[in-house]
């Protein structure tokens, strides 16, 4: 899958609401506010170890890379969003995150004799392609598949709840309507309503 196709697929998940299944709207809102202001100061991760922090930043940017429309997940403050979610979350969520990051390093060490962040782009892609498509993934990678799906959903939730992500979606809501005149005639016709 190309980077652009990954971004389009994740954008589609976010637009349908699927990306936020594991998070409540309140959790997303609190974390989005925190991640928007985190870049104003030198951010120090509270939950993630330094190695985990590097891995989270790299993996988030692989999932949502910088493109012609907007910046990457890291540019949007997604790692800070995730750090807040982990600090504010329950023990099961924290254990799943730590376990998934450890699984990713273990899988890379078994295949390439090095941690995920030390792998080449091609090696990272090989591992991620094996866990990014649940229906095609070997059963022995089920823990990696579950982790990657959760991480990808959290990345999408963080990105599209950020200022950058809202602009990327070209979201037009949250604007003042001085006078409501009803639904435009053109849209009513399109819906078959008078």
N, C-alpha and C positions, 0 to 999 in steps of 0.2 A: 504494500500500500504506500503511495507517495505521501509526502508531508501534507500537500494540499488536500488530498483525499481524506487523510486522518482528521485534519481540521474541519472539513466539511461534515464528516461523519459525527464528530463530537458536537459541532454546532447543531446538527439535526437532533441529537439526543437532548441537548440543552433546551432547544425550542419546544420539544414535546414534553418537557418536564421529567423525562426519564433519568436525567443525570443527577437529580437531587433526591433519589429514592431513599438513601440512607441518612439524609440530613433533614432536620426540620427547617422550615422557613426562618424561624428565629435564629437557629444556629448559623445559617448562611448569612443572614443580615448582620449579626454581631461580628462574624469573622470577616465579612467584606469591609465593614467600617474599619476594623483593626488593620487589615492588610492595606487599605488605602493610605493610612497614615504611617505605616511602618517604614516606608522609604524615606520619610522626612528625617529619620535618625538612623544611626548605624544599628541595624537590627541584629539582635542576638537570639538565636533559637532557644526556646525554653524547654521544649520537649525533645527535639532531635539532638543527638550527639553530633559533633563536627563532621564525622564521616557520613552519618545518615543525612545530615543537612546537604552535603555535597551531592549525595545520591538523589535526594528529593528534588533538588534544583535541576539536575541534569535530566532526570526522568520526566519531570513536568515539562521541560522545554522540548523534549523529544515528542511528547504527546501534543503539545501546542507550541510549535516553533514560531519564530518571528516570520512574517510574510509581508506581502505588499500592502495588506490591509491594516495590520496592527503589529504590536510587539508580541513577544513570547509570553508564556505563562509566568516566567520569572519577572519579566517587565511589568506584568499586571499585579504582582504581589501574591501570586498563588502559593508559593512556599510559606509565606507568612500566614496566609489564610489557613493552610494545613496545620501549621504549628499551633495556631490558636484553637482550631478544632480539636487537636489532640490534647491540648492542655485543658480544654473545657469539656472534653468527652469522657466517656466511661472507660473502665479498665479493658473491656472486651475490644473496643475500638483501638485503644493504644497497643494492646497485645497483637492484634491483627496487623497493624501498621509495622511495628517493630519486627514481627515474625516475617512479614512479606519482604521487607527490606533485607533481612538476613537471608531469606530464601533466595532472593535475586543474586546476592553476593556468592552464596554457596553454589548455585547453578553455574555462575560464571567461573568460579574457581574450579569446578569439576570439568567444565568444557575447555577453559582457556588458561587455567592456573593463575587467575588474577580476579580482583574485585570488579564489579560492574563499572565503577568510575574509571578504572584503569584499562578497560577493554577498548579496542578500536571501535569505530562507528559500525563497521561490518559485523563485528562480534556481538555488539549490543543489539543490532537489528535482528540477527539470527535468533537470539534468545527471546526478544520481544515478539517477533513474528510467530514463534512457537506458542506463546501464551496469549496473544492478542485476539485470536480467533477460536473461541471455545469449542465450536463444532468440529474444528480441524485439529485441535490440540491432542497430543497423546495423553492418555489417562494418568500417566505417572507425573504429569505436570499440573495436576488439578489444583494444588495449592498455589502455584504461580498464576494460574488462570484466574482464580478467585481474587488474589491480591491485585493483579493488574487491572481487572475490571473495577474493583473498588477504587484503586488509585486513579484510574482514568476518569471515573465518575466524580471523584473529589476534585480533580484538576479542572474538569469542565465546570463544576459548580463554582469553584473559586474564580475561574477566568470570566465566565459570563455573568457573575454578580459583581465584577469589578467595573470601574469606570471605563477602562479600556475595552472590556468585553461587551458592555452595553453599547458603546460606540461602534464596535465591530458588528454587532447585530443590527445596528441602525434602528434601535428601539425608539419609538416615537411617543411612548406613553409618558405619564407623569408631567403633563403640560397643562397649563390653565386654559380652559375653554370659557371664554367670556360669555358666550351665549350658545346654548344647545339648540340647534335647529333640526335635530333628528338625523337619521342615517341618510347619507347622500343618495339621491335617486339612482345613480349609476350602480351603486352597491346593492340597492334593493332589487333592481332589475336582474343583477347577476345571481341573486339568491332566489329569484322568482317570486318576490313579494311586492305588493303594492302599498 
